[in-house]
């Protein structure tokens, strides 16, 4: 019966190695959360800078927008406000 309790206070070698690995794990590599954060921030920064560059390019190259044509009714109303009679009336 003494043989059963001979190894009761000892840790098997496989579990002993796992304990050492856990102790040394924090010294190796990057935190996965940090990597994800850096990737997301990098993509967001590329997106914003790209949009700004496209906006500046469009401002330089595209012609100015055409104004909507003013209707005859509005033109007539504006002339009446200024006191100028519309031609033909």
Secondary structure, 3 states (H helix, E strand, C coil): CCCCCCCCCCCCHHHHHHHHHHHHHHHCCCCHHHHHHHHHHHHHHHHHHHHHHHHHHHHHHCCCCCCCCCCHHHHHHHHHHHCCCCCCC
